[in-house]
């Protein structure tokens, strides 16, 4: 397995954070087809359906941290997983 420096890890995390923030911006700026954009968040979280629920929960929490509508993310998470965030 490849070893990464702390700087490389931090850079990768920042790039992922920026990409996630861009996704959230696109969702929030787009036409609201469902209440609080929960449908868009459900779709985005659905991309992680092969991951365990804990991983999906972390992704949902990350969406909220980068500016996602918390009610929309929570509803999307519940619809995608059947679990409460």
Secondary structure as GFF3:
##gff-version 3
##sequence-region A 1 85
A	DSSP	alpha_helix	6	29	.	.	.	ID=ss1
A	DSSP	three_ten_helix	35	37	.	.	.	ID=ss2
A	DSSP	alpha_helix	38	46	.	.	.	ID=ss3
A	DSSP	alpha_helix	53	65	.	.	.	ID=ss4
A	DSSP	alpha_helix	70	81	.	.	.	ID=ss5
###
